[in-house]
Amino acid sequence: MSTEETTEEPRRPLLRVVRGNPDDAEIAALTAVLAGLASASTEPPEQPARSRWADRAALVRAPLRPGQGAWRASALPR
């Protein structure tokens, strides 16, 4: 045996119960929740591209002008 193996320091527990008397199932549930939170991604989820139909900027468009072919030009994108 080497000296490194015999001089192992006692490790601190990861969880400590301060009050109450939880059973094994409660401690297992708490451990599962904490492990899930620790492995969760910290990046915000990607926002899907917005549809042009949902674009509210279309509500502030220039007024339509009457004239020859105006009804056809009203539906064309700018």
N, C-alpha and C positions, 0 to 999 in steps of 0.2 A: 504494500500500500504506500502511496505517496503522501506527502504532507498536505497536499491540496484536498484530497478526499476526506481527510480526518478533520480539517479545520473549516468545514462548511458552516456558514452562518445560518441561523434560523431565519426563514423567510416570513415576511409579514403576510397575513391573510388578505385576500383581495376584497372580501366582504366581511363586515363585522356587524352583528346584531346588537343594537344599542338598547332597545326596549322590546319587551314581549318575548314570546316563546314560539317562533315559527317552526312548523314541521318541515320534513324533507321536501314535500311537494311545493310548498310556498317558496322555499329557498331555490328550488330548481326552476320555478317559474320566473323568479327575479333574475336569476343568472341567465336564463334564455332571453329575457327582454334586454338586459344590459349587453349581452353578446350581439344581439341583433342591432341595437343602436350603434355599437362600436363598429360593426361591419357595414353600416349603411353609408351610401355615397354622400359626400358633402357637396357635390356639384348640384346646382339646381337642374331640374329636368328641362329638356329642350322644349321650347314652345313650337307647336306646329305652325307651318306657314299659314297666314290668314288668307281666306278666300277673297277674291276681288268683289264678290257679292256682299261680303260682310264689311268691306272697307267703308268707313263712315265719311271718308273724304269725298265720296261721290255725292254726298248730300250738299256739299258746298261748291258744286260745279257752276260754271258760267251759265247764265240763262240761255235757253234755246232760242234761236232767231228763226222766225218763219221765212220761208223762201223755197225756191225750187230745189228739190233734193234734200231739204232740211230733215225730213223724217228719216232718211237713210243715214245722214251724217250724225244724227242724235245717238245712234247705237254704236258708233265706231269709237274705239279707244283713242285717247289722245296721244 
